Amino acid sequence: MKKILIVDDSKTARMMLKHWLTALRPDATILEADGADQALAHMKQPEGEWMAFIDYNMEGLNGMELVEALMPFIPATRMALVTANFQAAVQDRAHGKGIRFMKKPMNPKKVQMLLNQMEQAEVQ
């Protein structure tokens, strides 16, 4: 079963992304988390094929730190940082680990393109 995790402290951003992902992949289970604690709690039952869309700027662990905590459960090539924080250092760090990067604001076309790339990526 395909599972897609959305991690963002903005409820509006989560709702919008969930709406688009549900339309693009109606067979997937979409899970939401407002931060690292909830995201990691979802990993108590890690069965299935996971992907994750993770905001960078959050309280507690930032998105990059959360990505590193999720790597035992979700392949790096199946995770994406979705953020308005477009600092080159953040983008370079993400790419260095094989993580995709999408700049906010999001739109359905960007989400579909990123989702397709994540699905086609080799699992590392």
N, CA, C and O atoms as a Tinker XYZ file with bonds, in Angstrom:
   496  protein
     1  N      0.839000   -1.183000    0.000000    73     2
     2  CA     0.000000    0.000000    0.000000    64     1     3
     3  C      0.887000    1.250000    0.000000    63     2     4     5
     4  O      1.859000    1.335000    0.750000    81     3
     5  N      0.540000    2.200000   -0.838000    73     3     6
     6  CA     1.276000    3.451000   -0.932000    64     5     7
     7  C      0.779000    4.413000    0.138000    63     6     8     9
     8  O     -0.424000    4.616000    0.302000    81     7
     9  N      1.738000    5.008000    0.870000    73     7    10
    10  CA     1.410000    5.988000    1.903000    64     9    11
    11  C      2.207000    7.260000    1.631000    63    10    12    13
    12  O      3.399000    7.218000    1.330000    81    11
    13  N      1.515000    8.387000    1.746000    73    11    14
    14  CA     2.177000    9.679000    1.534000    64    13    15
    15  C      2.008000   10.490000    2.810000    63    14    16    17
    16  O      0.890000   10.730000    3.267000    81    15
    17  N      3.127000   10.904000    3.375000    73    15    18
    18  CA     3.143000   11.687000    4.601000    64    17    19
    19  C      3.370000   13.154000    4.266000    63    18    20    21
    20  O      4.314000   13.504000    3.556000    81    19
    21  N      2.495000   14.005000    4.784000    73    19    22
    22  CA     2.622000   15.456000    4.622000    64    21    23
    23  C      2.967000   16.031000    5.990000    63    22    24    25
    24  O      2.207000   15.861000    6.943000    81    23
    25  N      4.097000   16.706000    6.095000    73    23    26
    26  CA     4.510000   17.296000    7.368000    64    25    27
    27  C      4.668000   18.798000    7.160000    63    26    28    29
    28  O      5.551000   19.252000    6.432000    81    27
    29  N      3.796000   19.557000    7.813000    73    27    30
    30  CA     3.840000   21.023000    7.711000    64    29    31
    31  C      3.102000   21.591000    8.914000    63    30    32    33
    32  O      2.038000   21.093000    9.282000    81    31
    33  N      3.651000   22.615000    9.521000    73    31    34
    34  CA     2.980000   23.217000   10.677000    64    33    35
    35  C      1.816000   24.108000   10.257000    63    34    36    37
    36  O      1.050000   24.562000   11.107000    81    35
    37  N      1.675000   24.360000    8.974000    73    35    38
    38  CA     0.553000   25.139000    8.454000    64    37    39
    39  C     -0.579000   24.192000    8.051000    63    38    40    41
    40  O     -0.426000   23.385000    7.134000    81    39
    41  N     -1.707000   24.297000    8.740000    73    39    42
    42  CA    -2.854000   23.449000    8.416000    64    41    43
    43  C     -3.332000   23.714000    6.992000    63    42    44    45
    44  O     -3.702000   22.783000    6.277000    81    43
    45  N     -3.325000   24.974000    6.581000    73    43    46
    46  CA    -3.755000   25.330000    5.226000    64    45    47
    47  C     -2.865000   24.661000    4.180000    63    46    48    49
    48  O     -3.367000   24.121000    3.194000    81    47
    49  N     -1.560000   24.693000    4.388000    73    47    50
    50  CA    -0.635000   24.063000    3.439000    64    49    51
    51  C     -0.865000   22.560000    3.382000    63    50    52    53
    52  O     -0.843000   21.970000    2.302000    81    51
    53  N     -1.088000   21.930000    4.544000    73    51    54
    54  CA    -1.357000   20.487000    4.563000    64    53    55
    55  C     -2.646000   20.164000    3.819000    63    54    56    57
    56  O     -2.691000   19.216000    3.035000    81    55
    57  N     -3.694000   20.948000    4.062000    73    55    58
    58  CA    -4.985000   20.700000    3.409000    64    57    59
    59  C     -4.882000   20.834000    1.893000    63    58    60    61
    60  O     -5.429000   20.019000    1.149000    81    59
    61  N     -4.184000   21.858000    1.450000    73    59    62
    62  CA    -4.045000   22.093000    0.013000    64    61    63
    63  C     -3.262000   20.944000   -0.644000    63    62    64    65
    64  O     -3.673000   20.410000   -1.674000    81    63
    65  N     -2.145000   20.580000   -0.037000    73    63    66
    66  CA    -1.331000   19.504000   -0.591000    64    65    67
    67  C     -2.091000   18.171000   -0.551000    63    66    68    69
    68  O     -2.024000   17.391000   -1.501000    81    67
    69  N     -2.803000   17.915000    0.534000    73    67    70
    70  CA    -3.594000   16.684000    0.633000    64    69    71
    71  C     -4.657000   16.634000   -0.463000    63    70    72    73
    72  O     -4.886000   15.582000   -1.061000    81    71
    73  N     -5.302000   17.760000   -0.726000    73    71    74
    74  CA    -6.319000   17.819000   -1.785000    64    73    75
    75  C     -5.712000   17.422000   -3.130000    63    74    76    77
    76  O     -6.276000   16.597000   -3.849000    81    75
    77  N     -4.573000   18.006000   -3.463000    73    75    78
    78  CA    -3.937000   17.701000   -4.743000    64    77    79
    79  C     -3.458000   16.251000   -4.808000    63    78    80    81
    80  O     -3.654000   15.576000   -5.819000    81    79
    81  N     -2.829000   15.771000   -3.727000    73    79    82
    82  CA    -2.320000   14.400000   -3.724000    64    81    83
    83  C     -3.451000   13.380000   -3.804000    63    82    84    85
    84  O     -3.314000   12.348000   -4.462000    81    83
    85  N     -4.556000   13.663000   -3.144000    73    83    86
    86  CA    -5.712000   12.769000   -3.203000    64    85    87
    87  C     -6.256000   12.685000   -4.625000    63    86    88    89
    88  O     -6.646000   11.611000   -5.082000    81    87
    89  N     -6.282000   13.806000   -5.316000    73    87    90
    90  CA    -6.749000   13.807000   -6.706000    64    89    91
    91  C     -5.766000   13.073000   -7.620000    63    90    92    93
    92  O     -6.176000   12.375000   -8.548000    81    91
    93  N     -4.458000   13.235000   -7.352000    73    91    94
    94  CA    -3.438000   12.618000   -8.202000    64    93    95
    95  C     -3.246000   11.131000   -7.923000    63    94    96    97
    96  O     -2.964000   10.357000   -8.837000    81    95
    97  N     -3.398000   10.730000   -6.660000    73    95    98
    98  CA    -3.187000    9.333000   -6.264000    64    97    99
    99  C     -4.317000    8.890000   -5.336000    63    98   100   101
   100  O     -4.113000    8.735000   -4.132000    81    99
   101  N     -5.523000    8.683000   -5.905000    73    99   102
   102  CA    -6.680000    8.344000   -5.070000    64   101   103
   103  C     -6.537000    7.019000   -4.324000    63   102   104   105
   104  O     -7.244000    6.784000   -3.344000    81   103
   105  N     -5.631000    6.152000   -4.778000    73   103   106
   106  CA    -5.427000    4.864000   -4.120000    64   105   107
   107  C     -4.467000    4.941000   -2.935000    63   106   108   109
   108  O     -4.350000    3.976000   -2.179000    81   107
   109  N     -3.785000    6.058000   -2.761000    73   107   110
   110  CA    -2.800000    6.202000   -1.683000    64   109   111
   111  C     -3.469000    6.616000   -0.374000    63   110   112   113
   112  O     -4.512000    7.271000   -0.370000    81   111
   113  N     -2.855000    6.225000    0.720000    73   111   114
   114  CA    -3.268000    6.685000    2.037000    64   113   115
   115  C     -2.458000    7.941000    2.339000    63   114   116   117
   116  O     -1.228000    7.899000    2.358000    81   115
   117  N     -3.141000    9.050000    2.575000    73   115   118
   118  CA    -2.470000   10.320000    2.852000    64   117   119
   119  C     -2.527000   10.566000    4.359000    63   118   120   121
   120  O     -3.606000   10.601000    4.952000    81   119
   121  N     -1.363000   10.733000    4.964000    73   119   122
   122  CA    -1.268000   10.985000    6.396000    64   121   123
   123  C     -0.682000   12.373000    6.617000    63   122   124   125
   124  O      0.172000   12.825000    5.855000    81   123
   125  N     -1.145000   13.042000    7.663000    73   123   126
   126  CA    -0.681000   14.393000    7.960000    64   125   127
   127  C     -0.003000   14.444000    9.319000    63   126   128   129
   128  O     -0.320000   13.671000   10.223000    81   127
   129  N      0.937000   15.372000    9.441000    73   127   130
   130  CA     1.589000   15.653000   10.713000    64   129   131
   131  C      1.897000   17.142000   10.757000    63   130   132   133
   132  O      2.288000   17.736000    9.753000    81   131
   133  N      1.716000   17.745000   11.943000    73   131   134
   134  CA     2.010000   19.170000   12.070000    64   133   135
   135  C      3.429000   19.430000   12.565000    63   134   136   137
   136  O      3.803000   20.578000   12.804000    81   135
   137  N      4.210000   18.381000   12.718000    73   135   138
   138  CA     5.591000   18.524000   13.149000    64   137   139
   139  C      6.274000   17.168000   13.247000    63   138   140   141
   140  O      5.706000   16.134000   12.898000    81   139
   141  N      7.503000   17.206000   13.731000    73   139   142
   142  CA     8.331000   16.005000   13.774000    64   141   143
   143  C      7.751000   14.913000   14.664000    63   142   144   145
   144  O      7.781000   13.739000   14.295000    81   143
   145  N      7.224000   15.278000   15.828000    73   143   146
   146  CA     6.707000   14.260000   16.753000    64   145   147
   147  C      5.597000   13.440000   16.112000    63   146   148   149
   148  O      5.607000   12.211000   16.183000    81   147
   149  N      4.640000   14.119000   15.487000    73   147   150
   150  CA     3.552000   13.389000   14.821000    64   149   151
   151  C      4.072000   12.569000   13.640000    63   150   152   153
   152  O      3.626000   11.444000   13.416000    81   151
   153  N      5.012000   13.134000   12.892000    73   151   154
   154  CA     5.567000   12.416000   11.739000    64   153   155
   155  C      6.244000   11.128000   12.189000    63   154   156   157
   156  O      6.035000   10.073000   11.591000    81   155
   157  N      7.047000   11.211000   13.230000    73   155   158
   158  CA     7.755000   10.026000   13.720000    64   157   159
   159  C      6.785000    9.017000   14.327000    63   158   160   161
   160  O      7.034000    7.812000   14.267000    81   159
   161  N      5.693000    9.487000   14.905000    73   159   162
   162  CA     4.680000    8.576000   15.449000    64   161   163
   163  C      4.068000    7.716000   14.348000    63   162   164   165
   164  O      3.726000    6.559000   14.589000    81   163
   165  N      3.928000    8.262000   13.149000    73   163   166
   166  CA     3.392000    7.477000   12.026000    64   165   167
   167  C      4.321000    6.319000   11.659000    63   166   168   169
   168  O      3.880000    5.341000   11.054000    81   167
   169  N      5.600000    6.421000   12.020000    73   167   170
   170  CA     6.570000    5.392000   11.663000    64   169   171
   171  C      6.528000    4.194000   12.606000    63   170   172   173
   172  O      7.312000    3.258000   12.447000    81   171
   173  N      5.626000    4.208000   13.585000    73   171   174
   174  CA     5.472000    3.043000   14.457000    64   173   175
   175  C      4.901000    1.864000   13.679000    63   174   176   177
   176  O      5.058000    0.712000   14.084000    81   175
   177  N      4.242000    2.152000   12.570000    73   175   178
   178  CA     3.728000    1.116000   11.673000    64   177   179
   179  C      4.211000    1.447000   10.258000    63   178   180   181
   180  O      3.440000    1.935000    9.432000    81   179
   181  N      5.499000    1.176000    9.985000    73   179   182
   182  CA     6.096000    1.654000    8.726000    64   181   183
   183  C      5.824000    0.796000    7.498000    63   182   184   185
   184  O      6.436000    1.019000    6.454000    81   183
   185  N      4.921000   -0.180000    7.591000    73   183   186
   186  CA     4.673000   -1.039000    6.437000    64   185   187
   187  C      4.185000   -0.212000    5.249000    63   186   188   189
   188  O      3.545000    0.827000    5.411000    81   187
   189  N      4.502000   -0.696000    4.070000    73   187   190
   190  CA     4.028000   -0.043000    2.857000    64   189   191
   191  C      5.117000    0.744000    2.159000    63   190   192   193
   192  O      6.250000    0.835000    2.631000    81   191
   193  N      4.748000    1.304000    1.035000    73   191   194
   194  CA     5.653000    2.134000    0.233000    64   193   195
   195  C      5.385000    3.591000    0.599000    63   194   196   197
   196  O      4.318000    4.126000    0.296000    81   195
   197  N      6.340000    4.220000    1.241000    73   195   198
   198  CA     6.177000    5.577000    1.771000    64   197   199
   199  C      6.823000    6.627000    0.883000    63   198   200   201
   200  O      7.828000    6.382000    0.215000    81   199
   201  N      6.214000    7.799000    0.899000    73   199   202
   202  CA     6.800000    9.021000    0.364000    64   201   203
   203  C      6.461000   10.125000    1.356000    63   202   204   205
   204  O      5.505000   10.003000    2.123000    81   203
   205  N      7.241000   11.200000    1.344000    73   203   206
   206  CA     6.976000   12.275000    2.298000    64   205   207
   207  C      7.258000   13.637000    1.672000    63   206   208   209
   208  O      8.241000   13.830000    0.957000    81   207
   209  N      6.360000   14.572000    1.968000    73   207   210
   210  CA     6.505000   15.988000    1.615000    64   209   211
   211  C      6.669000   16.727000    2.938000    63   210   212   213
   212  O      5.762000   16.717000    3.770000    81   211
   213  N      7.822000   17.371000    3.139000    73   211   214
   214  CA     8.166000   17.911000    4.448000    64   213   215
   215  C      8.529000   19.389000    4.339000    63   214   216   217
   216  O      9.393000   19.774000    3.552000    81   215
   217  N      7.852000   20.209000    5.145000    73   215   218
   218  CA     8.177000   21.632000    5.234000    64   217   219
   219  C      9.531000   21.777000    5.935000    63   218   220   221
   220  O      9.890000   20.952000    6.775000    81   219
   221  N     10.263000   22.808000    5.594000    73   219   222
   222  CA    11.568000   23.024000    6.224000    64   221   223
   223  C     11.444000   23.777000    7.545000    63   222   224   225
   224  O     12.019000   23.356000    8.549000    81   223
   225  N     10.709000   24.873000    7.561000    73   223   226
   226  CA    10.618000   25.725000    8.752000    64   225   227
   227  C      9.484000   25.267000    9.656000    63   226   228   229
   228  O      8.311000   25.521000    9.384000    81   227
   229  N      9.857000   24.581000   10.746000    73   227   230
   230  CA     8.886000   24.127000   11.734000    64   229   231
   231  C      9.514000   24.257000   13.113000    63   230   232   233
   232  O     10.735000   24.324000   13.253000    81   231
   233  N      8.655000   24.292000   14.133000    73   231   234
   234  CA     9.173000   24.287000   15.496000    64   233   235
   235  C      9.779000   22.925000   15.782000    63   234   236   237
   236  O      9.410000   21.930000   15.158000    81   235
   237  N     10.701000   22.884000   16.718000    73   235   238
   238  CA    11.369000   21.617000   17.033000    64   237   239
   239  C     12.365000   21.301000   15.940000    63   238   240   241
   240  O     13.158000   22.157000   15.546000    81   239
   241  N     12.327000   20.078000   15.453000    73   239   242
   242  CA    13.226000   19.701000   14.362000    64   241   243
   243  C     12.835000   20.447000   13.099000    63   242   244   245
   244  O     11.650000   20.561000   12.788000    81   243
   245  N     13.821000   20.959000   12.363000    73   243   246
   246  CA    13.489000   21.541000   11.064000    64   245   247
   247  C     13.326000   20.397000   10.059000    63   246   248   249
   248  O     13.582000   19.236000   10.378000    81   247
   249  N     12.904000   20.738000    8.860000    73   247   250
   250  CA    12.624000   19.716000    7.859000    64   249   251
   251  C     13.806000   18.828000    7.532000    63   250   252   253
   252  O     13.639000   17.623000    7.342000    81   251
   253  N     15.000000   19.401000    7.462000    73   251   254
   254  CA    16.188000   18.608000    7.137000    64   253   255
   255  C     16.506000   17.631000    8.265000    63   254   256   257
   256  O     16.871000   16.484000    8.010000    81   255
   257  N     16.370000   18.078000    9.498000    73   255   258
   258  CA    16.602000   17.192000   10.639000    64   257   259
   259  C     15.565000   16.060000   10.658000    63   258   260   261
   260  O     15.890000   14.915000   10.971000    81   259
   261  N     14.322000   16.397000   10.320000    73   259   262
   262  CA    13.275000   15.377000   10.272000    64   261   263
   263  C     13.548000   14.371000    9.162000    63   262   264   265
   264  O     13.365000   13.170000    9.358000    81   263
   265  N     13.979000   14.844000    8.010000    73   263   266
   266  CA    14.329000   13.944000    6.907000    64   265   267
   267  C     15.361000   12.922000    7.386000    63   266   268   269
   268  O     15.232000   11.728000    7.119000    81   267
   269  N     16.380000   13.398000    8.091000    73   267   270
   270  CA    17.424000   12.490000    8.568000    64   269   271
   271  C     16.854000   11.470000    9.557000    63   270   272   273
   272  O     17.274000   10.313000    9.558000    81   271
   273  N     15.902000   11.887000   10.396000    73   271   274
   274  CA    15.272000   10.965000   11.349000    64   273   275
   275  C     14.375000    9.949000   10.637000    63   274   276   277
   276  O     14.198000    8.833000   11.126000    81   275
   277  N     13.809000   10.325000    9.490000    73   275   278
   278  CA    12.916000    9.435000    8.743000    64   277   279
   279  C     13.647000    8.491000    7.791000    63   278   280   281
   280  O     13.052000    7.534000    7.296000    81   279
   281  N     14.917000    8.747000    7.532000    73   279   282
   282  CA    15.650000    7.954000    6.534000    64   281   283
   283  C     15.664000    6.444000    6.816000    63   282   284   285
   284  O     15.715000    5.675000    5.857000    81   283
   285  N     15.624000    5.976000    8.060000    73   283   286
   286  CA    15.531000    4.518000    8.252000    64   285   287
   287  C     14.205000    3.923000    7.761000    63   286   288   289
   288  O     14.110000    2.715000    7.547000    81   287
   289  N     13.192000    4.762000    7.584000    73   287   290
   290  CA    11.856000    4.289000    7.217000    64   289   291
   291  C     11.466000    4.618000    5.777000    63   290   292   293
   292  O     10.737000    3.859000    5.137000    81   291
   293  N     11.953000    5.747000    5.273000    73   291   294
   294  CA    11.572000    6.226000    3.945000    64   293   295
   295  C     12.854000    6.532000    3.169000    63   294   296   297
   296  O     13.693000    7.292000    3.653000    81   295
   297  N     13.025000    5.954000    1.973000    73   295   298
   298  CA    14.228000    6.258000    1.190000    64   297   299
   299  C     14.339000    7.754000    0.882000    63   298   300   301
   300  O     13.336000    8.416000    0.616000    81   299
   301  N     15.554000    8.272000    0.921000    73   299   302
   302  CA    15.783000    9.704000    0.670000    64   301   303
   303  C     15.189000   10.152000   -0.652000    63   302   304   305
   304  O     14.664000   11.261000   -0.753000    81   303
   305  N     15.267000    9.293000   -1.676000    73   303   306
   306  CA    14.764000    9.660000   -2.999000    64   305   307
   307  C     13.244000    9.748000   -3.037000    63   306   308   309
   308  O     12.678000   10.199000   -4.033000    81   307
   309  N     12.576000    9.325000   -1.969000    73   307   310
   310  CA    11.116000    9.385000   -1.886000    64   309   311
   311  C     10.652000   10.465000   -0.916000    63   310   312   313
   312  O      9.498000   10.476000   -0.486000    81   311
   313  N     11.572000   11.378000   -0.575000    73   311   314
   314  CA    11.214000   12.494000    0.298000    64   313   315
   315  C     11.515000   13.807000   -0.413000    63   314   316   317
   316  O     12.427000   13.898000   -1.235000    81   315
   317  N     10.725000   14.820000   -0.073000    73   315   318
   318  CA    10.923000   16.148000   -0.655000    64   317   319
   319  C     10.757000   17.208000    0.419000    63   318   320   321
   320  O      9.827000   17.159000    1.224000    81   319
   321  N     11.670000   18.165000    0.419000    73   319   322
   322  CA    11.505000   19.353000    1.242000    64   321   323
   323  C     10.682000   20.343000    0.437000    63   322   324   325
   324  O     11.012000   20.664000   -0.705000    81   323
   325  N      9.616000   20.817000    1.041000    73   323   326
   326  CA     8.717000   21.772000    0.395000    64   325   327
   327  C      8.770000   23.029000    1.246000    63   326   328   329
   328  O      8.292000   23.033000    2.380000    81   327
   329  N      9.351000   24.101000    0.706000    73   327   330
   330  CA     9.611000   25.241000    1.565000    64   329   331
   331  C      9.729000   26.554000    0.810000    63   330   332   333
   332  O     10.044000   26.585000   -0.379000    81   331
   333  N      9.472000   27.621000    1.522000    73   331   334
   334  CA     9.718000   28.959000    0.999000    64   333   335
   335  C     11.156000   29.379000    1.297000    63   334   336   337
   336  O     11.630000   30.392000    0.783000    81   335
   337  N     11.849000   28.600000    2.129000    73   335   338
   338  CA    13.241000   28.864000    2.497000    64   337   339
   339  C     14.131000   28.386000    1.353000    63   338   340   341
   340  O     14.534000   27.224000    1.310000    81   339
   341  N     14.427000   29.285000    0.443000    73   339   342
   342  CA    15.140000   28.903000   -0.766000    64   341   343
   343  C     16.622000   29.257000   -0.681000    63   342   344   345
   344  O     17.210000   29.734000   -1.651000    81   343
   345  N     17.213000   29.024000    0.471000    73   343   346
   346  CA    18.643000   29.271000    0.623000    64   345   347
   347  C     19.419000   28.175000   -0.102000    63   346   348   349
   348  O     19.085000   26.994000   -0.011000    81   347
   349  N     20.445000   28.583000   -0.811000    73   347   350
   350  CA    21.230000   27.625000   -1.588000    64   349   351
   351  C     21.820000   26.539000   -0.695000    63   350   352   353
   352  O     21.892000   25.381000   -1.106000    81   351
   353  N     22.243000   26.888000    0.515000    73   351   354
   354  CA    22.844000   25.908000    1.420000    64   353   355
   355  C     21.843000   24.817000    1.797000    63   354   356   357
   356  O     22.206000   23.644000    1.887000    81   355
   357  N     20.586000   25.200000    2.017000    73   355   358
   358  CA    19.543000   24.225000    2.353000    64   357   359
   359  C     19.283000   23.310000    1.159000    63   358   360   361
   360  O     19.197000   22.092000    1.308000    81   359
   361  N     19.160000   23.898000   -0.008000    73   359   362
   362  CA    18.916000   23.113000   -1.217000    64   361   363
   363  C     20.091000   22.175000   -1.499000    63   362   364   365
   364  O     19.879000   21.009000   -1.833000    81   363
   365  N     21.318000   22.663000   -1.372000    73   363   366
   366  CA    22.499000   21.828000   -1.618000    64   365   367
   367  C     22.572000   20.662000   -0.635000    63   366   368   369
   368  O     22.915000   19.542000   -1.017000    81   367
   369  N     22.250000   20.928000    0.627000    73   367   370
   370  CA    22.268000   19.863000    1.639000    64   369   371
   371  C     21.230000   18.790000    1.310000    63   370   372   373
   372  O     21.507000   17.597000    1.427000    81   371
   373  N     20.049000   19.213000    0.901000    73   371   374
   374  CA    18.997000   18.259000    0.538000    64   373   375
   375  C     19.421000   17.428000   -0.668000    63   374   376   377
   376  O     19.326000   16.201000   -0.649000    81   375
   377  N     19.881000   18.088000   -1.698000    73   375   378
   378  CA    20.290000   17.369000   -2.917000    64   377   379
   379  C     21.450000   16.419000   -2.636000    63   378   380   381
   380  O     21.532000   15.340000   -3.223000    81   379
   381  N     22.357000   16.828000   -1.726000    73   379   382
   382  CA    23.484000   15.974000   -1.365000    64   381   383
   383  C     23.054000   14.659000   -0.749000    63   382   384   385
   384  O     23.786000   13.673000   -0.824000    81   383
   385  N     21.902000   14.629000   -0.155000    73   383   386
   386  CA    21.366000   13.407000    0.453000    64   385   387
   387  C     20.385000   12.684000   -0.474000    63   386   388   389
   388  O     19.843000   11.641000   -0.109000    81   387
   389  N     20.156000   13.230000   -1.665000    73   387   390
   390  CA    19.234000   12.610000   -2.615000    64   389   391
   391  C     17.792000   13.037000   -2.432000    63   390   392   393
   392  O     16.886000   12.453000   -3.027000    81   391
   393  N     17.574000   14.055000   -1.609000    73   391   394
   394  CA    16.227000   14.523000   -1.305000    64   393   395
   395  C     15.823000   15.579000   -2.325000    63   394   396   397
   396  O     16.627000   16.429000   -2.707000    81   395
   397  N     14.600000   15.518000   -2.749000    73   395   398
   398  CA    14.083000   16.498000   -3.703000    64   397   399
   399  C     13.712000   17.785000   -2.973000    63   398   400   401
   400  O     13.601000   17.811000   -1.747000    81   399
   401  N     13.526000   18.836000   -3.739000    73   399   402
   402  CA    13.291000   20.159000   -3.173000    64   401   403
   403  C     12.239000   20.856000   -4.018000    63   402   404   405
   404  O     12.369000   20.928000   -5.240000    81   403
   405  N     11.199000   21.369000   -3.376000    73   403   406
   406  CA    10.179000   22.126000   -4.101000    64   405   407
   407  C      9.951000   23.447000   -3.381000    63   406   408   409
   408  O      9.709000   23.484000   -2.174000    81   407
   409  N     10.033000   24.512000   -4.138000    73   407   410
   410  CA     9.849000   25.850000   -3.584000    64   409   411
   411  C      8.364000   26.185000   -3.502000    63   410   412   413
   412  O      7.610000   25.965000   -4.450000    81   411
   413  N      7.955000   26.722000   -2.345000    73   411   414
   414  CA     6.590000   27.241000   -2.200000    64   413   415
   415  C      6.522000   28.579000   -2.908000    63   414   416   417
   416  O      7.551000   29.251000   -2.976000    81   415
   417  N      5.425000   29.008000   -3.426000    73   415   418
   418  CA     4.122000   28.372000   -3.313000    64   417   419
   419  C      4.007000   27.170000   -4.243000    63   418   420   421
   420  O      4.612000   27.114000   -5.314000    81   419
   421  N      3.206000   26.216000   -3.790000    73   419   422
   422  CA     2.972000   25.002000   -4.557000    64   421   423
   423  C      1.800000   25.223000   -5.509000    63   422   424   425
   424  O      0.994000   26.139000   -5.344000    81   423
   425  N      1.739000   24.356000   -6.503000    73   423   426
   426  CA     0.563000   24.306000   -7.375000    64   425   427
   427  C      0.425000   22.862000   -7.847000    63   426   428   429
   428  O      1.375000   22.086000   -7.739000    81   427
   429  N     -0.738000   22.491000   -8.367000    73   427   430
   430  CA    -0.951000   21.085000   -8.743000    64   429   431
   431  C      0.070000   20.552000   -9.754000    63   430   432   433
   432  O      0.477000   19.393000   -9.671000    81   431
   433  N      0.478000   21.382000  -10.694000    73   431   434
   434  CA     1.430000   20.928000  -11.712000    64   433   435
   435  C      2.791000   20.606000  -11.086000    63   434   436   437
   436  O      3.396000   19.587000  -11.418000    81   435
   437  N      3.278000   21.467000  -10.181000    73   435   438
   438  CA     4.549000   21.221000   -9.494000    64   437   439
   439  C      4.471000   19.952000   -8.644000    63   438   440   441
   440  O      5.406000   19.153000   -8.609000    81   439
   441  N      3.343000   19.785000   -7.964000    73   439   442
   442  CA     3.166000   18.618000   -7.107000    64   441   443
   443  C      3.163000   17.350000   -7.948000    63   442   444   445
   444  O      3.805000   16.366000   -7.582000    81   443
   445  N      2.452000   17.360000   -9.069000    73   443   446
   446  CA     2.411000   16.181000   -9.938000    64   445   447
   447  C      3.798000   15.847000  -10.474000    63   446   448   449
   448  O      4.185000   14.679000  -10.494000    81   447
   449  N      4.544000   16.846000  -10.905000    73   447   450
   450  CA     5.879000   16.617000  -11.434000    64   449   451
   451  C      6.796000   16.017000  -10.353000    63   450   452   453
   452  O      7.529000   15.062000  -10.612000    81   451
   453  N      6.745000   16.580000   -9.156000    73   451   454
   454  CA     7.573000   16.081000   -8.068000    64   453   455
   455  C      7.166000   14.664000   -7.667000    63   454   456   457
   456  O      8.025000   13.811000   -7.444000    81   455
   457  N      5.884000   14.417000   -7.576000    73   455   458
   458  CA     5.373000   13.091000   -7.230000    64   457   459
   459  C      5.840000   12.056000   -8.254000    63   458   460   461
   460  O      6.273000   10.967000   -7.877000    81   459
   461  N      5.756000   12.382000   -9.528000    73   459   462
   462  CA     6.219000   11.473000  -10.579000    64   461   463
   463  C      7.707000   11.182000  -10.442000    63   462   464   465
   464  O      8.128000   10.035000  -10.591000    81   463
   465  N      8.509000   12.210000  -10.159000    73   463   466
   466  CA     9.950000   12.024000   -9.991000    64   465   467
   467  C     10.250000   11.109000   -8.805000    63   466   468   469
   468  O     11.116000   10.237000   -8.880000    81   467
   469  N      9.517000   11.323000   -7.708000    73   467   470
   470  CA     9.742000   10.508000   -6.512000    64   469   471
   471  C      9.370000    9.048000   -6.771000    63   470   472   473
   472  O     10.064000    8.141000   -6.313000    81   471
   473  N      8.292000    8.821000   -7.494000    73   471   474
   474  CA     7.858000    7.453000   -7.777000    64   473   475
   475  C      8.819000    6.732000   -8.722000    63   474   476   477
   476  O      9.001000    5.519000   -8.617000    81   475
   477  N      9.428000    7.467000   -9.635000    73   475   478
   478  CA    10.316000    6.858000  -10.611000    64   477   479
   479  C     11.753000    6.710000  -10.111000    63   478   480   481
   480  O     12.562000    6.031000  -10.743000    81   479
   481  N     12.067000    7.333000   -8.996000    73   479   482
   482  CA    13.440000    7.316000   -8.476000    64   481   483
   483  C     13.808000    5.924000   -7.969000    63   482   484   485
   484  O     12.977000    5.187000   -7.439000    81   483
   485  N     15.066000    5.601000   -8.150000    73   483   486
   486  CA    15.576000    4.360000   -7.574000    64   485   487
   487  C     15.600000    4.515000   -6.072000    63   486   488   489
   488  O     15.956000    5.573000   -5.554000    81   487
   489  N     15.226000    3.474000   -5.378000    73   487   490
   490  CA    15.280000    3.493000   -3.922000    64   489   491
   491  C     16.715000    3.239000   -3.506000    63   490   492   493
   492  O     17.321000    2.235000   -3.880000    81   491
   493  N     17.251000    4.175000   -2.719000    73   491   494
   494  CA    18.648000    4.063000   -2.285000    64   493   495
   495  C     18.723000    3.466000   -0.905000    63   494   496
   496  O     19.817000    3.291000   -0.367000    81   495
